[in-house]
Amino acid sequence: MPTQVSADLCFSLTREGQDDLHGHLTGEGSRLTLDVDDPGAFAGAGDAPLIRRVADELAARDIVLRVVQGETHLVTLGAVRAPWWQRRLTRSRRIRLGSLKGAWTSARSRAAGRGPLLPGLELSPPATLWPPFPTMHPQARRRVSTTHDPAGGGSPRLVLVREQVWAGERQPVFWLEETQTIGSDPSCDIVLPGLEPVHARVVHDEDDEYCVHAVAGLSRVHGAPVTAPTLLRTGTRLDIGEHHLVYSREEFADHGRPHGGRIGGELGHQVPQPPRHRMAVAADGA
C-alpha cells in the first residue's frame, strides 16, 4: 500500500556568504511538490549521493517528488523511471530530469564546484537489524548479580482476589514478613472470615524463600492440596478455604529463573540459578 502524506511546509537554510535559501513543500497522498528559489544549491557533486538515496527511499514508498522553480519543472525524484541517457548523467533510475533547465542547473552546479549543503550520510542513523533479535556482544555482557537477598527483598506480598471490585476500589494487599498467620482469629496477621482460627502460615525460610504451611482446614496451591511446606513463586495462586490469593515478588529477588532477572529478554543469555540450600541437603540425603 502506498504511503499517504499531507505536506505544507515552508523552510529556509542559511548559507555562509550567500543569501538564504527558501523552499516550500506541498502535496497530498503520494504526490509532493518542492518549490525552491535556488535549486542549484542541492545539485552539487557533494550532495549527489544523498539525493540518490532520497530518491530510492521515496520510490520504495511509491512517492513522487517534483522539484520546481516557479513554473519550471526541474527534476522528479522517487517512483519514476528515468530514460537510459539520463541515468548516465544522474547515476540513478529514480531521478528524472523535467526540463533542459534542470539538466543545465545540475551541470552548472557541478562545474562550479559547489560544496555539499545537505547533511552527510554519516549522520544517518544505522539500519535496524531484522528480525529484531537482542543486540548483544559476547565480550560486553552486563555482569549478572545474584538474586539472593537474605533480607527478604522484592516486596513479597499476597493479593486478595475479589470477584467484584467497585470503581476506585483496590484489591487488598498483605505484605509478608518472617511469619504471617492466616485465619479467622483476630490475632492472625491476615484475618479472613470463614476460616479456621489459624488456618495456614506463610514462612520466610533460611533460603530466602516463602513457603505456605497448612495448619488446619484446606489450603491449595494451584489447586493441589498443601500437605507439606510448599514454595511460592510470583504468580502462584493460593486458595485458603474459600478465599483466593496471589503471591507476587519482584523478579530481582525471586529465586526462580532466571538468575539475576532477565537481562537480555527471553532470547538473551540467561544465567541459571545456583543450587539452593535445600537442594544440596536433599542431594546429600539421597
NUZA-822230 format. One record per residue (C-alpha): residue number from 1; residue in three letters; z, x, y. Coordinates in steps of 0.001 Angstrom, whole numbers, plus 500000, padded with zeros to 6 digits. Each point is the difference from the previous one (the first is absolute). Last residue first. Example, Ala and Ser with C-alpha at 12.3 -4.5 7.8 and 13.67 -1.06 7.14 Angstrom:
NUZA-822230
seq:2, type:SER, Z:507140, X:513670, Y:498940;
seq:1, type:ALA, Z:500660, X:498630, Y:496560;
This chain:
NUZA-822230
seq:286, type:ALA, Z:548750, X:519907, Y:460748;
seq:285, type:GLY, Z:503196, X:500486, Y:501948;
seq:284, type:ASP, Z:498458, X:502901, Y:501945;
seq:283, type:ALA, Z:496971, X:497865, Y:500870;
seq:282, type:ALA, Z:502208, X:497095, Y:501144;
seq:281, type:VAL, Z:502018, X:502346, Y:502219;
seq:280, type:ALA, Z:496811, X:501446, Y:501516;
seq:279, type:MET, Z:498657, X:496506, Y:500680;
seq:278, type:ARG, Z:503309, X:498998, Y:501600;
seq:277, type:HIS, Z:499769, X:502944, Y:502399;
seq:276, type:ARG, Z:496456, X:499182, Y:501103;
seq:275, type:PRO, Z:497060, X:502204, Y:499085;
seq:274, type:PRO, Z:497965, X:501036, Y:503064;
seq:273, type:GLN, Z:497736, X:497310, Y:501500;
seq:272, type:PRO, Z:496282, X:500631, Y:499788;
seq:271, type:VAL, Z:498080, X:501550, Y:502954;
seq:270, type:GLN, Z:497110, X:497795, Y:501108;
seq:269, type:HIS, Z:496751, X:501502, Y:501311;
seq:268, type:GLY, Z:498050, X:497306, Y:501813;
seq:267, type:LEU, Z:498103, X:497067, Y:498540;
seq:266, type:GLU, Z:502858, X:497539, Y:500573;
seq:265, type:GLY, Z:500579, X:501313, Y:503496;
seq:264, type:GLY, Z:500338, X:503631, Y:501013;
seq:263, type:ILE, Z:503767, X:500367, Y:500462;
seq:262, type:ARG, Z:501348, X:497081, Y:498011;
seq:261, type:GLY, Z:503767, X:500463, Y:499869;
seq:260, type:GLY, Z:501932, X:503181, Y:499210;
seq:259, type:HIS, Z:499504, X:499736, Y:496224;
seq:258, type:PRO, Z:497682, X:497066, Y:499297;
seq:257, type:ARG, Z:501031, X:498049, Y:498046;
seq:256, type:GLY, Z:503528, X:498621, Y:499782;
seq:255, type:HIS, Z:502938, X:501769, Y:501572;
seq:254, type:ASP, Z:500231, X:497725, Y:503029;
seq:253, type:ALA, Z:501166, X:502033, Y:503009;
seq:252, type:PHE, Z:496616, X:500683, Y:501643;
seq:251, type:GLU, Z:498792, X:496593, Y:498808;
seq:250, type:GLU, Z:502422, X:497935, Y:502059;
seq:249, type:ARG, Z:502163, X:497782, Y:497805;
seq:248, type:SER, Z:499587, X:496349, Y:499008;
seq:247, type:TYR, Z:501577, X:497725, Y:497397;
seq:246, type:VAL, Z:498956, X:496340, Y:499857;
seq:245, type:LEU, Z:502454, X:497164, Y:499472;
seq:244, type:HIS, Z:499678, X:496619, Y:498268;
seq:243, type:HIS, Z:502964, X:497623, Y:499609;
seq:242, type:GLU, Z:500397, X:497539, Y:497129;
seq:241, type:GLY, Z:502289, X:502313, Y:498000;
seq:240, type:ILE, Z:499351, X:503464, Y:501416;
seq:239, type:ASP, Z:496260, X:500673, Y:499723;
seq:238, type:LEU, Z:498975, X:503495, Y:501104;
seq:237, type:ARG, Z:496372, X:500619, Y:500811;
seq:236, type:THR, Z:499166, X:503724, Y:500326;
seq:235, type:GLY, Z:497668, X:500713, Y:502925;
seq:234, type:THR, Z:501469, X:503416, Y:500736;
seq:233, type:ARG, Z:501646, X:501253, Y:496842;
seq:232, type:LEU, Z:503247, X:498915, Y:498344;
seq:231, type:LEU, Z:501282, X:501614, Y:496805;
seq:230, type:THR, Z:501769, X:497835, Y:497445;
seq:229, type:PRO, Z:503553, X:500559, Y:498749;
seq:228, type:ALA, Z:500083, X:498268, Y:496588;
seq:227, type:THR, Z:499513, X:496409, Y:498811;
seq:226, type:VAL, Z:498040, X:498755, Y:503029;
seq:225, type:PRO, Z:497794, X:497152, Y:498782;
seq:224, type:ALA, Z:496247, X:500556, Y:500534;
seq:223, type:GLY, Z:498295, X:497790, Y:502595;
seq:222, type:HIS, Z:499017, X:502816, Y:502350;
seq:221, type:VAL, Z:503636, X:501095, Y:499955;
seq:220, type:ARG, Z:502274, X:497176, Y:498818;
seq:219, type:SER, Z:503668, X:499120, Y:500431;
seq:218, type:LEU, Z:501815, X:497307, Y:497965;
seq:217, type:GLY, Z:503723, X:499356, Y:500186;
seq:216, type:ALA, Z:502662, X:502667, Y:500138;
seq:215, type:VAL, Z:500064, X:503712, Y:500874;
seq:214, type:ALA, Z:496325, X:501095, Y:499888;
seq:213, type:HIS, Z:499459, X:503455, Y:501479;
seq:212, type:VAL, Z:497132, X:500657, Y:502462;
seq:211, type:CYS, Z:498972, X:503582, Y:500664;
seq:210, type:TYR, Z:499353, X:501885, Y:503241;
seq:209, type:GLU, Z:498948, X:503615, Y:499548;
seq:208, type:ASP, Z:501348, X:503032, Y:501843;
seq:207, type:ASP, Z:500294, X:501814, Y:496670;
seq:206, type:GLU, Z:503813, X:499805, Y:500216;
seq:205, type:ASP, Z:499888, X:496200, Y:500026;
seq:204, type:HIS, Z:499817, X:497364, Y:502754;
seq:203, type:VAL, Z:501237, X:496809, Y:498304;
seq:202, type:VAL, Z:498780, X:496405, Y:500342;
seq:201, type:ARG, Z:502544, X:497645, Y:498437;
seq:200, type:ALA, Z:499649, X:496617, Y:498320;
seq:199, type:HIS, Z:501550, X:496496, Y:499709;
seq:198, type:VAL, Z:503462, X:500426, Y:501461;
seq:197, type:PRO, Z:501333, X:496485, Y:500617;
seq:196, type:GLU, Z:497148, X:498636, Y:497823;
seq:195, type:LEU, Z:497117, X:498652, Y:502023;
seq:194, type:GLY, Z:499229, X:496586, Y:501527;
seq:193, type:PRO, Z:500229, X:501120, Y:503618;
seq:192, type:LEU, Z:499130, X:503534, Y:501156;
seq:191, type:VAL, Z:502411, X:502557, Y:501466;
seq:190, type:ILE, Z:498742, X:503577, Y:500263;
seq:189, type:ASP, Z:502875, X:502440, Y:500531;
seq:188, type:CYS, Z:502267, X:497913, Y:497791;
seq:187, type:SER, Z:503473, X:499030, Y:501289;
seq:186, type:PRO, Z:498852, X:496440, Y:500714;
seq:185, type:ASP, Z:499454, X:499473, Y:496254;
seq:184, type:SER, Z:496551, X:498580, Y:499236;
seq:183, type:GLY, Z:498472, X:503205, Y:498661;
seq:182, type:ILE, Z:498336, X:503326, Y:500791;
seq:181, type:THR, Z:501971, X:503228, Y:500247;
seq:180, type:GLN, Z:498545, X:502952, Y:501877;
seq:179, type:THR, Z:500931, X:503557, Y:499082;
seq:178, type:GLU, Z:499057, X:503195, Y:501845;
seq:177, type:GLU, Z:498277, X:498250, Y:502892;
seq:176, type:LEU, Z:497186, X:497458, Y:500069;
seq:175, type:TRP, Z:498796, X:498078, Y:503054;
seq:174, type:PHE, Z:499696, X:496258, Y:499361;
seq:173, type:VAL, Z:497089, X:498284, Y:501788;
seq:172, type:PRO, Z:499845, X:496228, Y:500533;
seq:171, type:GLN, Z:496409, X:498725, Y:500527;
seq:170, type:ARG, Z:499397, X:499284, Y:503661;
seq:169, type:GLU, Z:499717, X:496687, Y:501823;
seq:168, type:GLY, Z:497654, X:499751, Y:503007;
seq:167, type:ALA, Z:498026, X:497150, Y:498443;
seq:166, type:TRP, Z:501933, X:498600, Y:497038;
seq:165, type:VAL, Z:499974, X:501761, Y:496634;
seq:164, type:GLN, Z:499535, X:498053, Y:496802;
seq:163, type:GLU, Z:500081, X:501464, Y:496492;
seq:162, type:ARG, Z:502501, X:502653, Y:500974;
seq:161, type:VAL, Z:499915, X:503601, Y:498817;
seq:160, type:LEU, Z:503192, X:501971, Y:500653;
seq:159, type:VAL, Z:499131, X:503567, Y:500958;
seq:158, type:LEU, Z:501917, X:502824, Y:498330;
seq:157, type:ARG, Z:500243, X:503320, Y:501769;
seq:156, type:PRO, Z:499659, X:503780, Y:499766;
seq:155, type:SER, Z:499533, X:501442, Y:503521;
seq:154, type:GLY, Z:498033, X:503115, Y:498999;
seq:153, type:GLY, Z:503005, X:502237, Y:499613;
seq:152, type:GLY, Z:502737, X:499818, Y:497354;
seq:151, type:ALA, Z:501825, X:503139, Y:501132;
seq:150, type:PRO, Z:498877, X:501847, Y:496862;
seq:149, type:ASP, Z:496419, X:499993, Y:501292;
seq:148, type:HIS, Z:497535, X:501340, Y:497450;
seq:147, type:THR, Z:496506, X:499200, Y:501240;
seq:146, type:THR, Z:499076, X:503657, Y:499745;
seq:145, type:SER, Z:497764, X:501725, Y:502520;
seq:144, type:VAL, Z:496262, X:500319, Y:499803;
seq:143, type:ARG, Z:498436, X:502862, Y:501918;
seq:142, type:ARG, Z:496841, X:498796, Y:501741;
seq:141, type:ARG, Z:496937, X:501298, Y:498314;
seq:140, type:ALA, Z:497993, X:502585, Y:501903;
seq:139, type:GLN, Z:498816, X:502315, Y:497230;
seq:138, type:PRO, Z:498610, X:497231, Y:497812;
seq:137, type:HIS, Z:498251, X:498364, Y:502975;
seq:136, type:MET, Z:500214, X:496264, Y:500538;
seq:135, type:THR, Z:497754, X:497343, Y:501500;
seq:134, type:PRO, Z:500926, X:496930, Y:497953;
seq:133, type:PHE, Z:496846, X:498267, Y:498710;
seq:132, type:PRO, Z:497952, X:497915, Y:502431;
seq:131, type:PRO, Z:496848, X:499577, Y:497915;
seq:130, type:TRP, Z:498434, X:501330, Y:502089;
seq:129, type:LEU, Z:501245, X:502762, Y:502257;
seq:128, type:THR, Z:499946, X:499108, Y:503689;
seq:127, type:ALA, Z:497575, X:502029, Y:502123;
seq:126, type:PRO, Z:501421, X:502478, Y:502457;
seq:125, type:PRO, Z:500469, X:498871, Y:503610;
seq:124, type:SER, Z:497253, X:500994, Y:502458;
seq:123, type:LEU, Z:501020, X:502666, Y:502502;
seq:122, type:GLU, Z:498028, X:502719, Y:498164;
seq:121, type:LEU, Z:496876, X:497925, Y:500552;
seq:120, type:GLY, Z:500080, X:500889, Y:503684;
seq:119, type:PRO, Z:500890, X:497540, Y:502721;
seq:118, type:LEU, Z:496954, X:498877, Y:502066;
seq:117, type:LEU, Z:498645, X:501878, Y:503023;
seq:116, type:PRO, Z:498383, X:502948, Y:498249;
seq:115, type:GLY, Z:498359, X:502648, Y:502191;
seq:114, type:ARG, Z:496662, X:499493, Y:501669;
seq:113, type:GLY, Z:497495, X:502744, Y:499194;
seq:112, type:ALA, Z:497389, X:498797, Y:502465;
seq:111, type:ALA, Z:497368, X:500004, Y:497257;
seq:110, type:ARG, Z:502144, X:497719, Y:497852;
seq:109, type:SER, Z:500551, X:497588, Y:502861;
seq:108, type:ARG, Z:496278, X:499977, Y:500870;
seq:107, type:ALA, Z:498986, X:499292, Y:496399;
seq:106, type:SER, Z:502447, X:497118, Y:499686;
seq:105, type:THR, Z:498957, X:498418, Y:503283;
seq:104, type:TRP, Z:496291, X:500400, Y:499142;
seq:103, type:ALA, Z:500460, X:498276, Y:496646;
seq:102, type:GLY, Z:501868, X:497116, Y:501625;
seq:101, type:LYS, Z:497444, X:499811, Y:502794;
seq:100, type:LEU, Z:497255, X:499754, Y:497408;
seq:99, type:SER, Z:501619, X:496800, Y:498810;
seq:98, type:GLY, Z:502360, X:498519, Y:497423;
seq:97, type:LEU, Z:500718, X:503081, Y:497910;
seq:96, type:ARG, Z:501438, X:499109, Y:496615;
seq:95, type:ILE, Z:503133, X:501682, Y:498677;
seq:94, type:ARG, Z:501033, X:498990, Y:496461;
seq:93, type:ARG, Z:497323, X:502107, Y:498271;
seq:92, type:SER, Z:501709, X:503112, Y:501279;
seq:91, type:ARG, Z:498822, X:503545, Y:500799;
seq:90, type:THR, Z:499302, X:498838, Y:503593;
seq:89, type:LEU, Z:496599, X:501642, Y:500525;
seq:88, type:ARG, Z:498802, X:500140, Y:496398;
seq:87, type:ARG, Z:501347, X:496498, Y:499474;
seq:86, type:GLN, Z:497828, X:498834, Y:502880;
seq:85, type:TRP, Z:496820, X:501047, Y:498160;
seq:84, type:TRP, Z:501082, X:498164, Y:496866;
seq:83, type:PRO, Z:500516, X:496652, Y:501691;
seq:82, type:ALA, Z:503637, X:498967, Y:500661;
seq:81, type:ARG, Z:501654, X:497335, Y:497897;
seq:80, type:VAL, Z:502685, X:497853, Y:501645;
seq:79, type:ALA, Z:503564, X:499012, Y:499118;
seq:78, type:GLY, Z:501694, X:502460, Y:502361;
seq:77, type:LEU, Z:498731, X:501501, Y:503242;
seq:76, type:THR, Z:497299, X:498830, Y:502400;
seq:75, type:VAL, Z:498549, X:502133, Y:502810;
seq:74, type:LEU, Z:498865, X:499820, Y:503629;
seq:73, type:HIS, Z:499254, X:496377, Y:500878;
seq:72, type:THR, Z:499345, X:499836, Y:503735;
seq:71, type:GLU, Z:501245, X:496971, Y:501920;
seq:70, type:GLY, Z:503084, X:501717, Y:501391;
seq:69, type:GLN, Z:500448, X:503102, Y:497935;
seq:68, type:VAL, Z:500141, X:498870, Y:496393;
seq:67, type:VAL, Z:501634, X:500974, Y:496709;
seq:66, type:ARG, Z:499545, X:497371, Y:497295;
seq:65, type:LEU, Z:502697, X:499988, Y:497298;
seq:64, type:VAL, Z:499220, X:498281, Y:496684;
seq:63, type:ILE, Z:502829, X:499282, Y:497549;
seq:62, type:ASP, Z:499496, X:499619, Y:496225;
seq:61, type:ARG, Z:503440, X:501563, Y:499299;
seq:60, type:ALA, Z:498543, X:503039, Y:498207;
seq:59, type:ALA, Z:497363, X:500173, Y:502736;
seq:58, type:LEU, Z:502683, X:500328, Y:502665;
seq:57, type:GLU, Z:501645, X:502861, Y:498104;
seq:56, type:ASP, Z:496639, X:501765, Y:499562;
seq:55, type:ALA, Z:499207, X:499710, Y:503715;
seq:54, type:VAL, Z:503438, X:501289, Y:500944;
seq:53, type:ARG, Z:499465, X:503012, Y:497728;
seq:52, type:ARG, Z:496639, X:500729, Y:501599;
seq:51, type:ILE, Z:501570, X:499784, Y:503470;
seq:50, type:LEU, Z:502773, X:502354, Y:498842;
seq:49, type:PRO, Z:497520, X:502617, Y:498816;
seq:48, type:ALA, Z:497868, X:499680, Y:503206;
seq:47, type:ASP, Z:502851, X:500439, Y:502503;
seq:46, type:GLY, Z:499599, X:503766, Y:500462;
seq:45, type:ALA, Z:496194, X:499781, Y:500049;
seq:44, type:GLY, Z:500095, X:497892, Y:503142;
seq:43, type:ALA, Z:499115, X:496304, Y:499990;
seq:42, type:PHE, Z:503379, X:498584, Y:500999;
seq:41, type:ALA, Z:499771, X:500856, Y:503710;
seq:40, type:GLY, Z:496310, X:499106, Y:499929;
seq:39, type:PRO, Z:500958, X:496350, Y:499994;
seq:38, type:ASP, Z:501049, X:500170, Y:503662;
seq:37, type:ASP, Z:500632, X:496471, Y:501359;
seq:36, type:VAL, Z:500992, X:498566, Y:496634;
seq:35, type:ASP, Z:499356, X:496515, Y:498560;
seq:34, type:LEU, Z:501173, X:499664, Y:496388;
seq:33, type:THR, Z:498795, X:496907, Y:498154;
seq:32, type:LEU, Z:501466, X:498655, Y:496765;
seq:31, type:ARG, Z:498647, X:497827, Y:497173;
seq:30, type:SER, Z:502176, X:499282, Y:496936;
seq:29, type:GLY, Z:501684, X:496827, Y:501252;
seq:28, type:GLU, Z:500190, X:500067, Y:503777;
seq:27, type:GLY, Z:499223, X:502678, Y:502566;
seq:26, type:THR, Z:501005, X:502000, Y:503039;
seq:25, type:LEU, Z:500758, X:503647, Y:500812;
seq:24, type:HIS, Z:499851, X:501034, Y:503669;
seq:23, type:GLY, Z:499757, X:503608, Y:501132;
seq:22, type:HIS, Z:500877, X:502303, Y:502883;
seq:21, type:LEU, Z:499850, X:503797, Y:500221;
seq:20, type:ASP, Z:501933, X:501585, Y:502851;
seq:19, type:ASP, Z:498049, X:502288, Y:502279;
seq:18, type:GLN, Z:499861, X:503680, Y:499130;
seq:17, type:GLY, Z:502070, X:503170, Y:500464;
seq:16, type:GLU, Z:502337, X:499149, Y:497144;
seq:15, type:ARG, Z:498997, X:496766, Y:498357;
seq:14, type:THR, Z:502197, X:496900, Y:500121;
seq:13, type:LEU, Z:499015, X:497260, Y:497587;
seq:12, type:SER, Z:499846, X:496304, Y:500926;
seq:11, type:PHE, Z:500349, X:496852, Y:497921;
seq:10, type:CYS, Z:499159, X:496286, Y:500038;
seq:9, type:LEU, Z:500536, X:498042, Y:496787;
seq:8, type:ASP, Z:498751, X:496553, Y:499007;
seq:7, type:ALA, Z:499799, X:499954, Y:496200;
seq:6, type:SER, Z:500177, X:497406, Y:497226;
seq:5, type:VAL, Z:499594, X:501334, Y:496471;
seq:4, type:GLN, Z:498950, X:498718, Y:496582;
seq:3, type:THR, Z:499583, X:502498, Y:497168;
seq:2, type:PRO, Z:497263, X:499021, Y:497605;
seq:1, type:MET, Z:500992, X:498517, Y:496588;
